Amino acid sequence: MHAWRGHSFGSPEILVWEEVNDAPLAEGEVRIEIAASAINFPDVLFTAGAHQVRPTPPFIPGFEVAGAVVESREPSLPPGARVAATLPGAGGYATRVVAGRRTTYALPDGMPFEDAAALTITYQTGYFALHRRAGLRPGDTVLVHAGAGGVGSAAIQLAKAAGATVIATAGGKEKAAICRALGADLAIDYRSEDFVAIVKDRTAGRGADIVFDPVGGDVFERSTRCIAFEGRILVIGFASGHFPAARANHLLVKNYSVIGVYWGTYSRAEPALTRSAQDELYALYDKGAIKPLISAAPPMADARAAMTAVASRATTGKVVLTTGR
């Protein structure tokens, strides 16, 4: 097989396309011929050595893939099965990968591999955040930050599918328009508009019941000014590069909650939950309620340039590497 490997930490340019020995299969594992591999912002952090999971070089980035099983030691996933898989240890920027039964999912008929690769981690994150952690109810107002990004675009669709009113923020008029196209009831260009004032005005002063925040930094702090009584702020990530601090006295007086959501812990500790969530996601996809926003599908050969574009926030939705299979 071939893969993009990092022999040290740094920018995407440190990755090298090289031949790698196929790993042996253990009981319950399958070997997947990769057709599509989604790029996530954490892939950039992983390559830089700044991710929560710090690999030992040489390493292969990539946490979510889709393709066909070519070798199997798992009876429920025979050779030829069309699957998607999440890879807690990464390895998806390659021609083949080994995945375990617990995080490999048989695809619905007709689902393109590109959609399949983009419909796992970000959508599971949004599902756990909104439903399991925040207890989303129909009629809730949900404020989604970075709504035109990978995880934000998923959150908009999932919140709307659950009957919420969605207010999204994005950087620029074009990205705000994308949020509206995804289903947001209101989209705010945070570069020229004050989302705090707009959220308060839209909710008659109450504020948002749920804030979905993959940005952190100043966005988190400002979100505390427009969170509703008994509201829930979901900490999804820190794309801003700054870790905010919650003010305990403010939490007390306003009676709101700050809730952490990290997909990797669910994947490792509660794989049964990720499977049930994926089943729900596939059902929503079949009904047309959700569909990944894929802004580009470059060939695997362009992985370094595509990662750089994602890191610079020049993309929207998901970028999915394809192998032509």
Contacts in CASP RR format, 6 or more apart in sequence:
PFRMAT RR
TARGET T0000
AUTHOR 0000-0000-0000
METHOD contacts of the structure
MODEL  1
MHAWRGHSFGSPEILVWEEVNDAPLAEGEVRIEIAASAINFPDVLFTAGA
HQVRPTPPFIPGFEVAGAVVESREPSLPPGARVAATLPGAGGYATRVVAG
RRTTYALPDGMPFEDAAALTITYQTGYFALHRRAGLRPGDTVLVHAGAGG
VGSAAIQLAKAAGATVIATAGGKEKAAICRALGADLAIDYRSEDFVAIVK
DRTAGRGADIVFDPVGGDVFERSTRCIAFEGRILVIGFASGHFPAARANH
LLVKNYSVIGVYWGTYSRAEPALTRSAQDELYALYDKGAIKPLISAAPPM
ADARAAMTAVASRATTGKVVLTTGR
1 19 0 8 1.000
1 20 0 8 1.000
1 21 0 8 1.000
1 22 0 8 1.000
1 94 0 8 1.000
1 95 0 8 1.000
1 96 0 8 1.000
2 17 0 8 1.000
2 18 0 8 1.000
2 19 0 8 1.000
2 20 0 8 1.000
2 94 0 8 1.000
2 95 0 8 1.000
3 17 0 8 1.000
3 18 0 8 1.000
3 20 0 8 1.000
3 60 0 8 1.000
3 91 0 8 1.000
3 92 0 8 1.000
3 93 0 8 1.000
3 94 0 8 1.000
3 95 0 8 1.000
4 15 0 8 1.000
4 16 0 8 1.000
4 17 0 8 1.000
4 60 0 8 1.000
4 61 0 8 1.000
4 93 0 8 1.000
4 94 0 8 1.000
4 300 0 8 1.000
4 303 0 8 1.000
4 304 0 8 1.000
5 15 0 8 1.000
5 16 0 8 1.000
5 18 0 8 1.000
5 20 0 8 1.000
5 58 0 8 1.000
5 59 0 8 1.000
5 60 0 8 1.000
6 14 0 8 1.000
6 15 0 8 1.000
6 16 0 8 1.000
6 47 0 8 1.000
6 57 0 8 1.000
6 58 0 8 1.000
6 59 0 8 1.000
6 60 0 8 1.000
7 14 0 8 1.000
7 16 0 8 1.000
7 57 0 8 1.000
7 58 0 8 1.000
8 14 0 8 1.000
8 57 0 8 1.000
9 47 0 8 1.000
9 48 0 8 1.000
9 49 0 8 1.000
9 57 0 8 1.000
10 47 0 8 1.000
10 48 0 8 1.000
10 49 0 8 1.000
11 47 0 8 1.000
11 48 0 8 1.000
11 308 0 8 1.000
12 44 0 8 1.000
12 47 0 8 1.000
12 303 0 8 1.000
12 304 0 8 1.000
12 305 0 8 1.000
12 307 0 8 1.000
12 308 0 8 1.000
12 311 0 8 1.000
13 304 0 8 1.000
13 308 0 8 1.000
14 47 0 8 1.000
15 47 0 8 1.000
15 61 0 8 1.000
15 93 0 8 1.000
15 303 0 8 1.000
15 304 0 8 1.000
15 307 0 8 1.000
17 301 0 8 1.000
20 60 0 8 1.000
20 94 0 8 1.000
22 31 0 8 1.000
22 96 0 8 1.000
22 98 0 8 1.000
23 98 0 8 1.000
25 31 0 8 1.000
25 71 0 8 1.000
25 72 0 8 1.000
25 73 0 8 1.000
25 98 0 8 1.000
26 73 0 8 1.000
27 73 0 8 1.000
28 73 0 8 1.000
28 74 0 8 1.000
28 100 0 8 1.000
28 101 0 8 1.000
29 72 0 8 1.000
29 73 0 8 1.000
29 74 0 8 1.000
29 98 0 8 1.000
29 99 0 8 1.000
29 100 0 8 1.000
29 101 0 8 1.000
30 69 0 8 1.000
30 71 0 8 1.000
30 72 0 8 1.000
30 73 0 8 1.000
30 74 0 8 1.000
30 77 0 8 1.000
30 81 0 8 1.000
30 83 0 8 1.000
30 98 0 8 1.000
30 99 0 8 1.000
30 100 0 8 1.000
30 101 0 8 1.000
30 104 0 8 1.000
31 69 0 8 1.000
31 70 0 8 1.000
31 71 0 8 1.000
31 72 0 8 1.000
31 96 0 8 1.000
31 97 0 8 1.000
31 98 0 8 1.000
32 65 0 8 1.000
32 67 0 8 1.000
32 68 0 8 1.000
32 69 0 8 1.000
32 70 0 8 1.000
32 83 0 8 1.000
32 85 0 8 1.000
32 96 0 8 1.000
32 97 0 8 1.000
32 98 0 8 1.000
32 99 0 8 1.000
32 104 0 8 1.000
33 67 0 8 1.000
33 68 0 8 1.000
33 69 0 8 1.000
33 70 0 8 1.000
33 95 0 8 1.000
33 96 0 8 1.000
33 325 0 8 1.000
34 65 0 8 1.000
34 66 0 8 1.000
34 67 0 8 1.000
34 92 0 8 1.000
34 94 0 8 1.000
34 95 0 8 1.000
34 96 0 8 1.000
34 97 0 8 1.000
34 323 0 8 1.000
34 325 0 8 1.000
35 66 0 8 1.000
35 67 0 8 1.000
35 68 0 8 1.000
35 113 0 8 1.000
35 117 0 8 1.000
35 322 0 8 1.000
35 323 0 8 1.000
35 324 0 8 1.000
35 325 0 8 1.000
36 65 0 8 1.000
36 66 0 8 1.000
36 67 0 8 1.000
36 113 0 8 1.000
36 114 0 8 1.000
36 116 0 8 1.000
36 117 0 8 1.000
36 118 0 8 1.000
36 297 0 8 1.000
36 320 0 8 1.000
36 321 0 8 1.000
36 322 0 8 1.000
36 323 0 8 1.000
37 62 0 8 1.000
37 64 0 8 1.000
37 65 0 8 1.000
37 66 0 8 1.000
37 92 0 8 1.000
37 93 0 8 1.000
37 94 0 8 1.000
37 117 0 8 1.000
37 300 0 8 1.000
37 320 0 8 1.000
37 321 0 8 1.000
37 323 0 8 1.000
38 62 0 8 1.000
38 63 0 8 1.000
38 64 0 8 1.000
38 65 0 8 1.000
38 117 0 8 1.000
38 118 0 8 1.000
38 120 0 8 1.000
38 121 0 8 1.000
38 318 0 8 1.000
38 319 0 8 1.000
38 320 0 8 1.000
38 321 0 8 1.000
39 62 0 8 1.000
39 303 0 8 1.000
39 306 0 8 1.000
39 307 0 8 1.000
39 310 0 8 1.000
39 318 0 8 1.000
39 319 0 8 1.000
39 320 0 8 1.000
39 321 0 8 1.000
40 62 0 8 1.000
40 63 0 8 1.000
40 64 0 8 1.000
40 121 0 8 1.000
40 122 0 8 1.000
40 150 0 8 1.000
40 310 0 8 1.000
40 318 0 8 1.000
41 239 0 8 1.000
41 310 0 8 1.000
41 311 0 8 1.000
42 51 0 8 1.000
42 63 0 8 1.000
43 61 0 8 1.000
43 62 0 8 1.000
43 63 0 8 1.000
43 90 0 8 1.000
43 93 0 8 1.000
43 307 0 8 1.000
43 310 0 8 1.000
44 307 0 8 1.000
44 310 0 8 1.000
44 311 0 8 1.000
45 51 0 8 1.000
46 53 0 8 1.000
46 55 0 8 1.000
46 59 0 8 1.000
46 61 0 8 1.000
46 62 0 8 1.000
46 63 0 8 1.000
46 90 0 8 1.000
47 61 0 8 1.000
47 307 0 8 1.000
49 55 0 8 1.000
52 262 0 8 1.000
52 264 0 8 1.000
53 88 0 8 1.000
53 89 0 8 1.000
53 90 0 8 1.000
55 89 0 8 1.000
55 90 0 8 1.000
59 90 0 8 1.000
59 91 0 8 1.000
60 90 0 8 1.000
60 91 0 8 1.000
60 92 0 8 1.000
60 93 0 8 1.000
60 94 0 8 1.000
61 90 0 8 1.000
61 91 0 8 1.000
61 92 0 8 1.000
61 93 0 8 1.000
61 307 0 8 1.000
62 87 0 8 1.000
62 90 0 8 1.000
62 91 0 8 1.000
62 92 0 8 1.000
62 93 0 8 1.000
63 86 0 8 1.000
63 87 0 8 1.000
63 88 0 8 1.000
63 89 0 8 1.000
63 90 0 8 1.000
63 91 0 8 1.000
63 92 0 8 1.000
63 121 0 8 1.000
64 84 0 8 1.000
64 85 0 8 1.000
64 86 0 8 1.000
64 87 0 8 1.000
64 92 0 8 1.000
64 117 0 8 1.000
64 118 0 8 1.000
64 120 0 8 1.000
64 121 0 8 1.000
65 84 0 8 1.000
65 85 0 8 1.000
65 87 0 8 1.000
65 92 0 8 1.000
65 97 0 8 1.000
65 99 0 8 1.000
65 117 0 8 1.000
66 82 0 8 1.000
66 83 0 8 1.000
66 84 0 8 1.000
66 85 0 8 1.000
66 107 0 8 1.000
66 113 0 8 1.000
66 114 0 8 1.000
66 116 0 8 1.000
66 117 0 8 1.000
67 82 0 8 1.000
67 83 0 8 1.000
67 84 0 8 1.000
67 113 0 8 1.000
67 116 0 8 1.000
67 325 0 8 1.000
68 80 0 8 1.000
68 81 0 8 1.000
68 82 0 8 1.000
68 83 0 8 1.000
68 325 0 8 1.000
69 77 0 8 1.000
69 78 0 8 1.000
69 79 0 8 1.000
69 80 0 8 1.000
69 81 0 8 1.000
69 83 0 8 1.000
70 79 0 8 1.000
70 80 0 8 1.000
70 96 0 8 1.000
71 79 0 8 1.000
72 78 0 8 1.000
72 79 0 8 1.000
72 81 0 8 1.000
74 100 0 8 1.000
74 101 0 8 1.000
74 104 0 8 1.000
76 101 0 8 1.000
76 106 0 8 1.000
77 83 0 8 1.000
77 101 0 8 1.000
77 104 0 8 1.000
77 106 0 8 1.000
81 106 0 8 1.000
82 106 0 8 1.000
82 107 0 8 1.000
82 111 0 8 1.000
82 113 0 8 1.000
82 116 0 8 1.000
83 99 0 8 1.000
83 104 0 8 1.000
83 105 0 8 1.000
83 106 0 8 1.000
83 107 0 8 1.000
83 116 0 8 1.000
84 104 0 8 1.000
84 105 0 8 1.000
84 107 0 8 1.000
84 116 0 8 1.000
84 117 0 8 1.000
84 119 0 8 1.000
84 120 0 8 1.000
85 97 0 8 1.000
85 99 0 8 1.000
85 100 0 8 1.000
85 103 0 8 1.000
85 104 0 8 1.000
85 105 0 8 1.000
85 120 0 8 1.000
86 99 0 8 1.000
86 103 0 8 1.000
86 120 0 8 1.000
86 121 0 8 1.000
86 124 0 8 1.000
86 267 0 8 1.000
86 274 0 8 1.000
87 97 0 8 1.000
87 99 0 8 1.000
87 103 0 8 1.000
88 103 0 8 1.000
88 264 0 8 1.000
88 267 0 8 1.000
88 268 0 8 1.000
91 97 0 8 1.000
93 300 0 8 1.000
93 303 0 8 1.000
93 321 0 8 1.000
95 300 0 8 1.000
95 323 0 8 1.000
102 271 0 8 1.000
102 274 0 8 1.000
102 275 0 8 1.000
103 267 0 8 1.000
103 271 0 8 1.000
103 274 0 8 1.000
105 120 0 8 1.000
105 275 0 8 1.000
105 278 0 8 1.000
105 282 0 8 1.000
107 116 0 8 1.000
107 282 0 8 1.000
108 282 0 8 1.000
108 285 0 8 1.000
108 286 0 8 1.000
111 119 0 8 1.000
111 282 0 8 1.000
111 285 0 8 1.000
113 322 0 8 1.000
114 292 0 8 1.000
114 294 0 8 1.000
114 297 0 8 1.000
114 320 0 8 1.000
114 322 0 8 1.000
115 285 0 8 1.000
115 291 0 8 1.000
115 292 0 8 1.000
115 294 0 8 1.000
117 320 0 8 1.000
118 292 0 8 1.000
118 294 0 8 1.000
118 318 0 8 1.000
118 320 0 8 1.000
119 281 0 8 1.000
119 282 0 8 1.000
119 285 0 8 1.000
119 290 0 8 1.000
119 292 0 8 1.000
120 278 0 8 1.000
121 263 0 8 1.000
122 150 0 8 1.000
122 151 0 8 1.000
122 152 0 8 1.000
122 153 0 8 1.000
122 154 0 8 1.000
122 318 0 8 1.000
123 154 0 8 1.000
123 158 0 8 1.000
123 281 0 8 1.000
123 290 0 8 1.000
123 292 0 8 1.000
124 263 0 8 1.000
124 266 0 8 1.000
124 274 0 8 1.000
124 277 0 8 1.000
124 278 0 8 1.000
124 281 0 8 1.000
125 151 0 8 1.000
125 154 0 8 1.000
125 236 0 8 1.000
125 261 0 8 1.000
125 263 0 8 1.000
126 151 0 8 1.000
126 154 0 8 1.000
126 155 0 8 1.000
126 158 0 8 1.000
126 212 0 8 1.000
126 236 0 8 1.000
126 261 0 8 1.000
127 158 0 8 1.000
127 277 0 8 1.000
127 280 0 8 1.000
127 281 0 8 1.000
128 261 0 8 1.000
128 263 0 8 1.000
128 266 0 8 1.000
128 273 0 8 1.000
128 277 0 8 1.000
129 155 0 8 1.000
129 212 0 8 1.000
129 234 0 8 1.000
129 236 0 8 1.000
129 259 0 8 1.000
129 261 0 8 1.000
130 136 0 8 1.000
130 142 0 8 1.000
130 155 0 8 1.000
130 158 0 8 1.000
130 159 0 8 1.000
130 162 0 8 1.000
130 210 0 8 1.000
130 212 0 8 1.000
130 234 0 8 1.000
131 162 0 8 1.000
132 273 0 8 1.000
133 232 0 8 1.000
133 234 0 8 1.000
133 259 0 8 1.000
133 260 0 8 1.000
133 261 0 8 1.000
134 210 0 8 1.000
134 232 0 8 1.000
134 234 0 8 1.000
134 259 0 8 1.000
135 232 0 8 1.000
136 142 0 8 1.000
136 159 0 8 1.000
136 162 0 8 1.000
136 164 0 8 1.000
136 210 0 8 1.000
138 162 0 8 1.000
138 163 0 8 1.000
138 164 0 8 1.000
139 163 0 8 1.000
139 164 0 8 1.000
139 165 0 8 1.000
140 159 0 8 1.000
140 163 0 8 1.000
140 164 0 8 1.000
140 165 0 8 1.000
140 209 0 8 1.000
140 210 0 8 1.000
141 164 0 8 1.000
141 165 0 8 1.000
141 166 0 8 1.000
141 167 0 8 1.000
141 199 0 8 1.000
141 202 0 8 1.000
141 203 0 8 1.000
141 206 0 8 1.000
141 207 0 8 1.000
141 208 0 8 1.000
141 209 0 8 1.000
141 210 0 8 1.000
141 228 0 8 1.000
142 155 0 8 1.000
142 159 0 8 1.000
142 164 0 8 1.000
142 165 0 8 1.000
142 166 0 8 1.000
142 167 0 8 1.000
142 208 0 8 1.000
142 209 0 8 1.000
142 210 0 8 1.000
142 211 0 8 1.000
142 212 0 8 1.000
143 167 0 8 1.000
143 168 0 8 1.000
143 169 0 8 1.000
143 195 0 8 1.000
143 199 0 8 1.000
143 208 0 8 1.000
143 210 0 8 1.000
143 211 0 8 1.000
143 212 0 8 1.000
143 223 0 8 1.000
143 226 0 8 1.000
144 152 0 8 1.000
144 155 0 8 1.000
144 156 0 8 1.000
144 159 0 8 1.000
144 166 0 8 1.000
144 167 0 8 1.000
144 168 0 8 1.000
144 169 0 8 1.000
144 179 0 8 1.000
144 184 0 8 1.000
144 212 0 8 1.000
145 152 0 8 1.000
145 168 0 8 1.000
145 169 0 8 1.000
145 211 0 8 1.000
145 212 0 8 1.000
145 213 0 8 1.000
145 214 0 8 1.000
145 215 0 8 1.000
145 219 0 8 1.000
145 223 0 8 1.000
146 152 0 8 1.000
146 169 0 8 1.000
146 170 0 8 1.000
146 214 0 8 1.000
146 215 0 8 1.000
146 239 0 8 1.000
147 153 0 8 1.000
147 155 0 8 1.000
147 156 0 8 1.000
147 168 0 8 1.000
147 169 0 8 1.000
147 170 0 8 1.000
147 175 0 8 1.000
147 178 0 8 1.000
147 179 0 8 1.000
147 182 0 8 1.000
147 184 0 8 1.000
148 168 0 8 1.000
148 170 0 8 1.000
148 171 0 8 1.000
148 175 0 8 1.000
148 176 0 8 1.000
148 178 0 8 1.000
148 179 0 8 1.000
148 293 0 8 1.000
148 316 0 8 1.000
148 317 0 8 1.000
149 170 0 8 1.000
149 293 0 8 1.000
149 315 0 8 1.000
149 316 0 8 1.000
149 317 0 8 1.000
149 318 0 8 1.000
150 293 0 8 1.000
150 316 0 8 1.000
150 317 0 8 1.000
150 318 0 8 1.000
151 214 0 8 1.000
151 236 0 8 1.000
152 168 0 8 1.000
152 212 0 8 1.000
152 214 0 8 1.000
152 317 0 8 1.000
153 178 0 8 1.000
153 179 0 8 1.000
153 182 0 8 1.000
153 292 0 8 1.000
153 293 0 8 1.000
153 316 0 8 1.000
153 317 0 8 1.000
153 318 0 8 1.000
154 290 0 8 1.000
154 292 0 8 1.000
155 212 0 8 1.000
156 166 0 8 1.000
156 168 0 8 1.000
156 179 0 8 1.000
156 182 0 8 1.000
156 183 0 8 1.000
156 184 0 8 1.000
157 182 0 8 1.000
157 183 0 8 1.000
157 289 0 8 1.000
157 290 0 8 1.000
157 291 0 8 1.000
158 284 0 8 1.000
158 290 0 8 1.000
159 166 0 8 1.000
159 210 0 8 1.000
159 212 0 8 1.000
160 166 0 8 1.000
160 182 0 8 1.000
160 183 0 8 1.000
160 184 0 8 1.000
160 289 0 8 1.000
161 284 0 8 1.000
161 289 0 8 1.000
161 290 0 8 1.000
164 210 0 8 1.000
165 185 0 8 1.000
166 183 0 8 1.000
166 184 0 8 1.000
166 185 0 8 1.000
166 186 0 8 1.000
167 184 0 8 1.000
167 185 0 8 1.000
167 186 0 8 1.000
167 187 0 8 1.000
167 188 0 8 1.000
167 195 0 8 1.000
167 198 0 8 1.000
167 199 0 8 1.000
167 202 0 8 1.000
167 208 0 8 1.000
168 176 0 8 1.000
168 179 0 8 1.000
168 180 0 8 1.000
168 182 0 8 1.000
168 184 0 8 1.000
168 186 0 8 1.000
168 187 0 8 1.000
168 188 0 8 1.000
169 179 0 8 1.000
169 187 0 8 1.000
169 188 0 8 1.000
169 189 0 8 1.000
169 190 0 8 1.000
169 195 0 8 1.000
169 219 0 8 1.000
170 176 0 8 1.000
170 178 0 8 1.000
170 179 0 8 1.000
170 187 0 8 1.000
170 188 0 8 1.000
170 189 0 8 1.000
170 190 0 8 1.000
171 189 0 8 1.000
171 190 0 8 1.000
171 191 0 8 1.000
172 189 0 8 1.000
172 190 0 8 1.000
172 191 0 8 1.000
172 192 0 8 1.000
173 189 0 8 1.000
175 189 0 8 1.000
175 316 0 8 1.000
176 187 0 8 1.000
176 188 0 8 1.000
176 189 0 8 1.000
177 187 0 8 1.000
178 293 0 8 1.000
178 316 0 8 1.000
178 317 0 8 1.000
179 187 0 8 1.000
180 187 0 8 1.000
182 293 0 8 1.000
186 198 0 8 1.000
186 202 0 8 1.000
188 195 0 8 1.000
188 198 0 8 1.000
190 219 0 8 1.000
195 222 0 8 1.000
195 226 0 8 1.000
196 222 0 8 1.000
196 223 0 8 1.000
196 225 0 8 1.000
196 226 0 8 1.000
199 207 0 8 1.000
199 208 0 8 1.000
199 226 0 8 1.000
200 206 0 8 1.000
200 207 0 8 1.000
200 226 0 8 1.000
203 228 0 8 1.000
206 228 0 8 1.000
206 229 0 8 1.000
207 226 0 8 1.000
207 227 0 8 1.000
207 228 0 8 1.000
208 223 0 8 1.000
208 226 0 8 1.000
208 227 0 8 1.000
208 228 0 8 1.000
208 231 0 8 1.000
209 228 0 8 1.000
209 230 0 8 1.000
209 231 0 8 1.000
209 232 0 8 1.000
210 231 0 8 1.000
210 232 0 8 1.000
210 233 0 8 1.000
210 234 0 8 1.000
211 223 0 8 1.000
211 226 0 8 1.000
211 227 0 8 1.000
211 231 0 8 1.000
211 232 0 8 1.000
211 233 0 8 1.000
211 234 0 8 1.000
212 234 0 8 1.000
212 236 0 8 1.000
213 219 0 8 1.000
213 220 0 8 1.000
213 223 0 8 1.000
213 233 0 8 1.000
213 234 0 8 1.000
213 235 0 8 1.000
213 236 0 8 1.000
213 237 0 8 1.000
214 236 0 8 1.000
214 237 0 8 1.000
214 238 0 8 1.000
214 239 0 8 1.000
215 237 0 8 1.000
215 238 0 8 1.000
215 239 0 8 1.000
215 240 0 8 1.000
216 235 0 8 1.000
216 237 0 8 1.000
216 238 0 8 1.000
216 239 0 8 1.000
216 240 0 8 1.000
216 241 0 8 1.000
216 242 0 8 1.000
216 243 0 8 1.000
216 244 0 8 1.000
217 238 0 8 1.000
217 240 0 8 1.000
217 241 0 8 1.000
217 242 0 8 1.000
217 243 0 8 1.000
217 244 0 8 1.000
218 240 0 8 1.000
218 242 0 8 1.000
218 244 0 8 1.000
219 240 0 8 1.000
220 233 0 8 1.000
220 235 0 8 1.000
220 244 0 8 1.000
221 244 0 8 1.000
223 233 0 8 1.000
224 233 0 8 1.000
224 246 0 8 1.000
224 247 0 8 1.000
224 250 0 8 1.000
224 254 0 8 1.000
224 256 0 8 1.000
227 233 0 8 1.000
227 254 0 8 1.000
227 256 0 8 1.000
228 256 0 8 1.000
229 254 0 8 1.000
229 255 0 8 1.000
229 256 0 8 1.000
230 255 0 8 1.000
230 256 0 8 1.000
230 257 0 8 1.000
231 255 0 8 1.000
231 256 0 8 1.000
231 257 0 8 1.000
232 256 0 8 1.000
232 257 0 8 1.000
232 258 0 8 1.000
232 259 0 8 1.000
233 256 0 8 1.000
233 257 0 8 1.000
233 258 0 8 1.000
233 259 0 8 1.000
234 259 0 8 1.000
234 260 0 8 1.000
234 261 0 8 1.000
235 258 0 8 1.000
235 259 0 8 1.000
235 260 0 8 1.000
235 261 0 8 1.000
236 260 0 8 1.000
236 261 0 8 1.000
239 313 0 8 1.000
246 258 0 8 1.000
251 257 0 8 1.000
251 258 0 8 1.000
266 273 0 8 1.000
266 274 0 8 1.000
267 274 0 8 1.000
281 290 0 8 1.000
284 290 0 8 1.000
285 291 0 8 1.000
292 317 0 8 1.000
292 318 0 8 1.000
293 316 0 8 1.000
293 317 0 8 1.000
293 318 0 8 1.000
294 317 0 8 1.000
294 318 0 8 1.000
294 319 0 8 1.000
294 320 0 8 1.000
295 315 0 8 1.000
295 316 0 8 1.000
295 317 0 8 1.000
295 318 0 8 1.000
295 319 0 8 1.000
296 306 0 8 1.000
296 309 0 8 1.000
296 315 0 8 1.000
296 319 0 8 1.000
296 320 0 8 1.000
297 319 0 8 1.000
297 320 0 8 1.000
297 321 0 8 1.000
297 322 0 8 1.000
298 305 0 8 1.000
298 306 0 8 1.000
298 319 0 8 1.000
298 321 0 8 1.000
298 322 0 8 1.000
299 321 0 8 1.000
299 322 0 8 1.000
299 323 0 8 1.000
299 324 0 8 1.000
300 321 0 8 1.000
300 322 0 8 1.000
300 323 0 8 1.000
302 321 0 8 1.000
303 321 0 8 1.000
306 319 0 8 1.000
306 321 0 8 1.000
309 315 0 8 1.000
309 319 0 8 1.000
310 319 0 8 1.000
END
